Amino acid sequence: MASGSPNAWKRVVVKLSGEALMGSATHGLDALTVARISADLVATARDGVEIAVVVGGGNFFRGIEGADKGIERARADSIGMLATVMNALAMEGAIEALGHPARALSAVAMPSVCQPYSRQAALNHLAKQRIVMLAGGTGNPFFTTDTGAVLRAAELSGDAVMKATKVDGIYSADPKKYPAATRYDRLTHDEAIARNLAVMDTAAFALARDNRIPIIVFAINEPGAIQGALFGRGRATLVVP
């Protein structure tokens, strides 16, 4: 794994929430937002970075919210996994519309829609400079897509996980609710866990720590955000072993 130097990050896993794809809407997909993020991914890939994207499904359905409404948790999580496939297919199409190859792979097998996920298939696509959209989470209920992103980074020998959020890094508390919250430029995984910093769940931080995978937390709101965070031109928090 990389030591923390941006120049060493040649293969990354971007964790993209479903909510990031809906723009200012209350649900679903916003075409302009999908196009903007796709353009950012393509520009980064054309800089020579191999990119896999783990996409969430919260713009359509969140398993934990479904469970709160009376749907059995395992079933609700399965519905959420299907939502991630819809987002992966939309992103795949938007990326290819920009003239760059992409492939959607799903941990929940649905071969009539997209290719089933396997480590070998994902590595083959990455080696061919295709942007790989990873849908279906881990393929199991009770695991978040944050954990899925770190798991895929470990499987695919990724140099870093890029966690796209609505804020420009990790804060001691929600900066929208607490304007005086402290922003961190750099943390260790252990510090993030000990301070209960909720930008990612504890399982994701622990898996990243155990596999020595850096995490870059950044805001996805502006054009070029992925490139900026990866190459040190934008504000971000780096979480390191």
Summary of the structure (lengths in Angstrom):
residues: 241
radius of gyration: 16.5
end to end distance: 10.3
largest distance: 50.4
contacts: 844
relative contact order: 0.16
helix: 39%
strand: 20%
